[in-house]
Amino acid sequence: MSLSNSERDLLAREFEENLAQSGLTFEEFRQETGFPEARFLDAFMVFEGCDPADVEFIRGLLEEAVQRAR
């Protein structure tokens, strides 16, 4: 995954919005991923060089969490 800075920022904002809609706290969601804190933060914030598979995993898990909250 090769994203521009603006695309990474947009995706990170999407994750934050979905997290809010899920009703989970940041830490609750991190625990759901099973990722260590640094790995989670890299993927959730879509930092440059993060693992694209981690980003996609978080995206899918967040979508599921939002659906459960509805």
Biopython code that builds the backbone (N, CA, C, O; Angstrom):
import numpy as np
from Bio.PDB.StructureBuilder import StructureBuilder

atoms = [
    (1, "MET", "N", (0.856, -1.165, 0.000)),
    (1, "MET", "CA", (0.000, 0.000, 0.000)),
    (1, "MET", "C", (0.896, 1.219, 0.000)),
    (1, "MET", "O", (1.722, 1.403, 0.894)),
    (2, "SER", "N", (0.727, 2.025, -0.986)),
    (2, "SER", "CA", (1.491, 3.257, -1.079)),
    (2, "SER", "C", (0.498, 4.411, -1.068)),
    (2, "SER", "O", (-0.161, 4.695, -2.068)),
    (3, "LEU", "N", (0.407, 5.063, 0.074)),
    (3, "LEU", "CA", (-0.550, 6.154, 0.222)),
    (3, "LEU", "C", (0.185, 7.470, 0.390)),
    (3, "LEU", "O", (1.281, 7.523, 0.947)),
    (4, "SER", "N", (-0.435, 8.525, -0.100)),
    (4, "SER", "CA", (0.116, 9.865, 0.113)),
    (4, "SER", "C", (-0.177, 10.281, 1.558)),
    (4, "SER", "O", (-0.961, 9.639, 2.257)),
    (5, "ASN", "N", (0.461, 11.352, 1.982)),
    (5, "ASN", "CA", (0.223, 11.867, 3.337)),
    (5, "ASN", "C", (-1.251, 12.192, 3.544)),
    (5, "ASN", "O", (-1.812, 11.877, 4.594)),
    (6, "SER", "N", (-1.879, 12.812, 2.567)),
    (6, "SER", "CA", (-3.289, 13.190, 2.723)),
    (6, "SER", "C", (-4.182, 11.946, 2.768)),
    (6, "SER", "O", (-5.177, 11.928, 3.493)),
    (7, "GLU", "N", (-3.837, 10.916, 2.007)),
    (7, "GLU", "CA", (-4.621, 9.674, 2.049)),
    (7, "GLU", "C", (-4.469, 8.977, 3.399)),
    (7, "GLU", "O", (-5.437, 8.439, 3.937)),
    (8, "ARG", "N", (-3.247, 8.987, 3.946)),
    (8, "ARG", "CA", (-3.038, 8.391, 5.272)),
    (8, "ARG", "C", (-3.813, 9.165, 6.331)),
    (8, "ARG", "O", (-4.417, 8.567, 7.222)),
    (9, "ASP", "N", (-3.797, 10.490, 6.238)),
    (9, "ASP", "CA", (-4.538, 11.320, 7.194)),
    (9, "ASP", "C", (-6.039, 11.046, 7.111)),
    (9, "ASP", "O", (-6.716, 10.935, 8.133)),
    (10, "LEU", "N", (-6.543, 10.941, 5.908)),
    (10, "LEU", "CA", (-7.963, 10.681, 5.706)),
    (10, "LEU", "C", (-8.359, 9.322, 6.286)),
    (10, "LEU", "O", (-9.396, 9.200, 6.937)),
    (11, "LEU", "N", (-7.549, 8.323, 6.052)),
    (11, "LEU", "CA", (-7.834, 6.991, 6.574)),
    (11, "LEU", "C", (-7.775, 6.967, 8.099)),
    (11, "LEU", "O", (-8.608, 6.326, 8.739)),
    (12, "ALA", "N", (-6.812, 7.651, 8.677)),
    (12, "ALA", "CA", (-6.710, 7.725, 10.138)),
    (12, "ALA", "C", (-7.940, 8.412, 10.727)),
    (12, "ALA", "O", (-8.448, 7.988, 11.765)),
    (13, "ARG", "N", (-8.419, 9.466, 10.076)),
    (13, "ARG", "CA", (-9.647, 10.140, 10.553)),
    (13, "ARG", "C", (-10.848, 9.210, 10.439)),
    (13, "ARG", "O", (-11.709, 9.188, 11.319)),
    (14, "GLU", "N", (-10.904, 8.441, 9.351)),
    (14, "GLU", "CA", (-11.986, 7.464, 9.193)),
    (14, "GLU", "C", (-11.966, 6.457, 10.338)),
    (14, "GLU", "O", (-13.013, 6.116, 10.888)),
    (15, "PHE", "N", (-10.771, 5.981, 10.696)),
    (15, "PHE", "CA", (-10.648, 5.032, 11.800)),
    (15, "PHE", "C", (-11.136, 5.659, 13.101)),
    (15, "PHE", "O", (-11.852, 5.016, 13.868)),
    (16, "GLU", "N", (-10.758, 6.900, 13.352)),
    (16, "GLU", "CA", (-11.177, 7.579, 14.584)),
    (16, "GLU", "C", (-12.690, 7.749, 14.632)),
    (16, "GLU", "O", (-13.304, 7.548, 15.680)),
    (17, "GLU", "N", (-13.294, 8.115, 13.506)),
    (17, "GLU", "CA", (-14.749, 8.271, 13.445)),
    (17, "GLU", "C", (-15.445, 6.939, 13.669)),
    (17, "GLU", "O", (-16.438, 6.866, 14.393)),
    (18, "ASN", "N", (-14.929, 5.889, 13.050)),
    (18, "ASN", "CA", (-15.532, 4.570, 13.229)),
    (18, "ASN", "C", (-15.369, 4.077, 14.658)),
    (18, "ASN", "O", (-16.265, 3.431, 15.201)),
    (19, "LEU", "N", (-14.238, 4.379, 15.261)),
    (19, "LEU", "CA", (-14.039, 3.987, 16.653)),
    (19, "LEU", "C", (-15.083, 4.659, 17.537)),
    (19, "LEU", "O", (-15.655, 4.020, 18.420)),
    (20, "ALA", "N", (-15.333, 5.941, 17.304)),
    (20, "ALA", "CA", (-16.343, 6.663, 18.078)),
    (20, "ALA", "C", (-17.722, 6.040, 17.876)),
    (20, "ALA", "O", (-18.488, 5.904, 18.830)),
    (21, "GLN", "N", (-18.037, 5.665, 16.648)),
    (21, "GLN", "CA", (-19.331, 5.053, 16.354)),
    (21, "GLN", "C", (-19.456, 3.666, 16.973)),
    (21, "GLN", "O", (-20.563, 3.206, 17.255)),
    (22, "SER", "N", (-18.339, 3.009, 17.182)),
    (22, "SER", "CA", (-18.366, 1.649, 17.732)),
    (22, "SER", "C", (-18.703, 1.632, 19.219)),
    (22, "SER", "O", (-19.180, 0.625, 19.742)),
    (23, "GLY", "N", (-18.452, 2.756, 19.899)),
    (23, "GLY", "CA", (-18.684, 2.811, 21.338)),
    (23, "GLY", "C", (-17.539, 2.241, 22.153)),
    (23, "GLY", "O", (-17.598, 2.225, 23.382)),
    (24, "LEU", "N", (-16.508, 1.779, 21.486)),
    (24, "LEU", "CA", (-15.345, 1.227, 22.179)),
    (24, "LEU", "C", (-14.344, 2.329, 22.486)),
    (24, "LEU", "O", (-14.266, 3.327, 21.770)),
    (25, "THR", "N", (-13.578, 2.142, 23.557)),
    (25, "THR", "CA", (-12.468, 3.051, 23.810)),
    (25, "THR", "C", (-11.301, 2.623, 22.943)),
    (25, "THR", "O", (-11.294, 1.526, 22.385)),
    (26, "PHE", "N", (-10.322, 3.492, 22.837)),
    (26, "PHE", "CA", (-9.113, 3.196, 22.069)),
    (26, "PHE", "C", (-8.476, 1.910, 22.587)),
    (26, "PHE", "O", (-8.104, 1.037, 21.803)),
    (27, "GLU", "N", (-8.351, 1.797, 23.902)),
    (27, "GLU", "CA", (-7.703, 0.621, 24.498)),
    (27, "GLU", "C", (-8.545, -0.635, 24.324)),
    (27, "GLU", "O", (-8.001, -1.706, 24.055)),
    (28, "GLU", "N", (-9.853, -0.525, 24.473)),
    (28, "GLU", "CA", (-10.711, -1.695, 24.246)),
    (28, "GLU", "C", (-10.547, -2.222, 22.825)),
    (28, "GLU", "O", (-10.462, -3.429, 22.599)),
    (29, "PHE", "N", (-10.504, -1.298, 21.881)),
    (29, "PHE", "CA", (-10.353, -1.721, 20.501)),
    (29, "PHE", "C", (-8.970, -2.310, 20.257)),
    (29, "PHE", "O", (-8.835, -3.311, 19.554)),
    (30, "ARG", "N", (-7.942, -1.690, 20.835)),
    (30, "ARG", "CA", (-6.592, -2.232, 20.678)),
    (30, "ARG", "C", (-6.540, -3.664, 21.188)),
    (30, "ARG", "O", (-5.932, -4.532, 20.562)),
    (31, "GLN", "N", (-7.172, -3.904, 22.310)),
    (31, "GLN", "CA", (-7.181, -5.254, 22.867)),
    (31, "GLN", "C", (-7.908, -6.226, 21.941)),
    (31, "GLN", "O", (-7.516, -7.389, 21.837)),
    (32, "GLU", "N", (-8.950, -5.769, 21.274)),
    (32, "GLU", "CA", (-9.657, -6.631, 20.319)),
    (32, "GLU", "C", (-8.746, -7.062, 19.176)),
    (32, "GLU", "O", (-8.877, -8.173, 18.661)),
    (33, "THR", "N", (-7.829, -6.191, 18.780)),
    (33, "THR", "CA", (-6.931, -6.537, 17.678)),
    (33, "THR", "C", (-5.907, -7.580, 18.103)),
    (33, "THR", "O", (-5.446, -8.372, 17.282)),
    (34, "GLY", "N", (-5.554, -7.582, 19.371)),
    (34, "GLY", "CA", (-4.505, -8.471, 19.850)),
    (34, "GLY", "C", (-3.113, -7.964, 19.531)),
    (34, "GLY", "O", (-2.128, -8.661, 19.778)),
    (35, "PHE", "N", (-3.016, -6.749, 18.979)),
    (35, "PHE", "CA", (-1.716, -6.187, 18.608)),
    (35, "PHE", "C", (-1.043, -5.563, 19.825)),
    (35, "PHE", "O", (-1.718, -5.029, 20.706)),
    (36, "PRO", "N", (0.288, -5.629, 19.875)),
    (36, "PRO", "CA", (1.006, -4.835, 20.877)),
    (36, "PRO", "C", (0.747, -3.354, 20.603)),
    (36, "PRO", "O", (0.390, -2.976, 19.487)),
    (37, "GLU", "N", (0.926, -2.531, 21.616)),
    (37, "GLU", "CA", (0.579, -1.112, 21.510)),
    (37, "GLU", "C", (1.253, -0.407, 20.330)),
    (37, "GLU", "O", (0.584, 0.316, 19.591)),
    (38, "ALA", "N", (2.548, -0.600, 20.141)),
    (38, "ALA", "CA", (3.264, 0.105, 19.069)),
    (38, "ALA", "C", (2.761, -0.321, 17.690)),
    (38, "ALA", "O", (2.569, 0.520, 16.812)),
    (39, "ARG", "N", (2.550, -1.603, 17.503)),
    (39, "ARG", "CA", (2.056, -2.104, 16.210)),
    (39, "ARG", "C", (0.659, -1.563, 15.931)),
    (39, "ARG", "O", (0.353, -1.158, 14.810)),
    (40, "PHE", "N", (-0.187, -1.561, 16.962)),
    (40, "PHE", "CA", (-1.541, -1.051, 16.813)),
    (40, "PHE", "C", (-1.524, 0.425, 16.439)),
    (40, "PHE", "O", (-2.214, 0.851, 15.513)),
    (41, "LEU", "N", (-0.734, 1.192, 17.165)),
    (41, "LEU", "CA", (-0.685, 2.631, 16.919)),
    (41, "LEU", "C", (-0.198, 2.932, 15.509)),
    (41, "LEU", "O", (-0.741, 3.809, 14.838)),
    (42, "ASP", "N", (0.823, 2.210, 15.057)),
    (42, "ASP", "CA", (1.323, 2.406, 13.689)),
    (42, "ASP", "C", (0.212, 2.216, 12.665)),
    (42, "ASP", "O", (0.051, 3.024, 11.751)),
    (43, "ALA", "N", (-0.555, 1.138, 12.827)),
    (43, "ALA", "CA", (-1.602, 0.817, 11.851)),
    (43, "ALA", "C", (-2.832, 1.717, 12.020)),
    (43, "ALA", "O", (-3.399, 2.173, 11.026)),
    (44, "PHE", "N", (-3.245, 1.975, 13.245)),
    (44, "PHE", "CA", (-4.444, 2.782, 13.489)),
    (44, "PHE", "C", (-4.243, 4.217, 13.015)),
    (44, "PHE", "O", (-5.157, 4.833, 12.466)),
    (45, "MET", "N", (-3.040, 4.743, 13.230)),
    (45, "MET", "CA", (-2.737, 6.113, 12.811)),
    (45, "MET", "C", (-2.224, 6.156, 11.374)),
    (45, "MET", "O", (-1.955, 7.231, 10.839)),
    (46, "VAL", "N", (-2.090, 4.992, 10.755)),
    (46, "VAL", "CA", (-1.636, 4.841, 9.371)),
    (46, "VAL", "C", (-0.320, 5.596, 9.169)),
    (46, "VAL", "O", (-0.168, 6.384, 8.235)),
    (47, "PHE", "N", (0.618, 5.330, 10.070)),
    (47, "PHE", "CA", (1.933, 5.949, 9.967)),
    (47, "PHE", "C", (2.664, 5.406, 8.743)),
    (47, "PHE", "O", (2.483, 4.254, 8.351)),
    (48, "GLU", "N", (3.480, 6.249, 8.159)),
    (48, "GLU", "CA", (4.275, 5.843, 7.005)),
    (48, "GLU", "C", (5.103, 4.615, 7.377)),
    (48, "GLU", "O", (5.746, 4.582, 8.426)),
    (49, "GLY", "N", (5.080, 3.613, 6.508)),
    (49, "GLY", "CA", (5.837, 2.394, 6.739)),
    (49, "GLY", "C", (5.098, 1.326, 7.519)),
    (49, "GLY", "O", (5.642, 0.248, 7.757)),
    (50, "CYS", "N", (3.860, 1.608, 7.924)),
    (50, "CYS", "CA", (3.105, 0.590, 8.659)),
    (50, "CYS", "C", (2.768, -0.573, 7.732)),
    (50, "CYS", "O", (2.804, -0.443, 6.509)),
    (51, "ASP", "N", (2.442, -1.700, 8.332)),
    (51, "ASP", "CA", (2.123, -2.903, 7.563)),
    (51, "ASP", "C", (0.725, -2.755, 6.944)),
    (51, "ASP", "O", (-0.250, -2.589, 7.677)),
    (52, "PRO", "N", (0.612, -2.809, 5.632)),
    (52, "PRO", "CA", (-0.697, -2.669, 4.977)),
    (52, "PRO", "C", (-1.705, -3.732, 5.437)),
    (52, "PRO", "O", (-2.903, -3.460, 5.507)),
    (53, "ALA", "N", (-1.230, -4.917, 5.743)),
    (53, "ALA", "CA", (-2.142, -5.970, 6.221)),
    (53, "ALA", "C", (-2.735, -5.598, 7.573)),
    (53, "ALA", "O", (-3.899, -5.893, 7.844)),
    (54, "ASP", "N", (-1.941, -4.950, 8.423)),
    (54, "ASP", "CA", (-2.452, -4.500, 9.724)),
    (54, "ASP", "C", (-3.523, -3.431, 9.541)),
    (54, "ASP", "O", (-4.535, -3.437, 10.242)),
    (55, "VAL", "N", (-3.304, -2.520, 8.608)),
    (55, "VAL", "CA", (-4.274, -1.446, 8.338)),
    (55, "VAL", "C", (-5.591, -2.063, 7.855)),
    (55, "VAL", "O", (-6.663, -1.673, 8.318)),
    (56, "GLU", "N", (-5.516, -2.998, 6.950)),
    (56, "GLU", "CA", (-6.728, -3.651, 6.437)),
    (56, "GLU", "C", (-7.427, -4.453, 7.526)),
    (56, "GLU", "O", (-8.656, -4.490, 7.573)),
    (57, "PHE", "N", (-6.664, -5.092, 8.397)),
    (57, "PHE", "CA", (-7.240, -5.845, 9.515)),
    (57, "PHE", "C", (-8.017, -4.898, 10.428)),
    (57, "PHE", "O", (-9.146, -5.189, 10.824)),
    (58, "ILE", "N", (-7.402, -3.766, 10.756)),
    (58, "ILE", "CA", (-8.063, -2.780, 11.617)),
    (58, "ILE", "C", (-9.315, -2.233, 10.944)),
    (58, "ILE", "O", (-10.348, -2.067, 11.592)),
    (59, "ARG", "N", (-9.228, -1.955, 9.655)),
    (59, "ARG", "CA", (-10.397, -1.447, 8.928)),
    (59, "ARG", "C", (-11.564, -2.441, 9.041)),
    (59, "ARG", "O", (-12.686, -2.048, 9.361)),
    (60, "GLY", "N", (-11.303, -3.693, 8.785)),
    (60, "GLY", "CA", (-12.357, -4.704, 8.852)),
    (60, "GLY", "C", (-12.915, -4.872, 10.250)),
    (60, "GLY", "O", (-14.128, -4.974, 10.432)),
    (61, "LEU", "N", (-12.033, -4.900, 11.238)),
    (61, "LEU", "CA", (-12.482, -5.065, 12.616)),
    (61, "LEU", "C", (-13.307, -3.865, 13.069)),
    (61, "LEU", "O", (-14.292, -4.022, 13.790)),
    (62, "LEU", "N", (-12.908, -2.672, 12.648)),
    (62, "LEU", "CA", (-13.683, -1.476, 12.992)),
    (62, "LEU", "C", (-15.061, -1.505, 12.342)),
    (62, "LEU", "O", (-16.055, -1.146, 12.974)),
    (63, "GLU", "N", (-15.123, -1.924, 11.099)),
    (63, "GLU", "CA", (-16.418, -2.017, 10.419)),
    (63, "GLU", "C", (-17.334, -2.988, 11.154)),
    (63, "GLU", "O", (-18.527, -2.723, 11.304)),
    (64, "GLU", "N", (-16.789, -4.105, 11.609)),
    (64, "GLU", "CA", (-17.582, -5.072, 12.382)),
    (64, "GLU", "C", (-18.048, -4.465, 13.701)),
    (64, "GLU", "O", (-19.189, -4.671, 14.115)),
    (65, "ALA", "N", (-17.167, -3.720, 14.357)),
    (65, "ALA", "CA", (-17.509, -3.099, 15.639)),
    (65, "ALA", "C", (-18.621, -2.072, 15.464)),
    (65, "ALA", "O", (-19.518, -1.978, 16.302)),
    (66, "VAL", "N", (-18.568, -1.307, 14.386)),
    (66, "VAL", "CA", (-19.625, -0.318, 14.121)),
    (66, "VAL", "C", (-20.948, -1.038, 13.872)),
    (66, "VAL", "O", (-21.989, -0.602, 14.364)),
    (67, "GLN", "N", (-20.919, -2.109, 13.130)),
    (67, "GLN", "CA", (-22.150, -2.871, 12.859)),
    (67, "GLN", "C", (-22.739, -3.436, 14.153)),
    (67, "GLN", "O", (-23.955, -3.422, 14.341)),
    (68, "ARG", "N", (-21.878, -3.931, 15.040)),
    (68, "ARG", "CA", (-22.369, -4.476, 16.319)),
    (68, "ARG", "C", (-23.026, -3.388, 17.162)),
    (68, "ARG", "O", (-23.982, -3.650, 17.893)),
    (69, "ALA", "N", (-22.505, -2.160, 17.054)),
    (69, "ALA", "CA", (-23.022, -1.057, 17.863)),
    (69, "ALA", "C", (-24.367, -0.540, 17.376)),
    (69, "ALA", "O", (-25.070, 0.142, 18.122)),
    (70, "ARG", "N", (-24.733, -0.846, 16.154)),
    (70, "ARG", "CA", (-25.989, -0.327, 15.602)),
    (70, "ARG", "C", (-27.179, -1.090, 16.078)),
    (70, "ARG", "O", (-28.307, -0.773, 15.700)),
]
sb = StructureBuilder()
sb.init_structure("model")
sb.init_model(0)
sb.init_chain("A")
sb.init_seg("    ")
for serial, (resi, resn, name, xyz) in enumerate(atoms, 1):
    if name == "N":
        sb.init_residue(resn, " ", resi, " ")
    sb.init_atom(name, np.array(xyz, "f"), 0.0, 1.0, " ", f" {name:<3s}", serial, name[0])
structure = sb.get_structure()
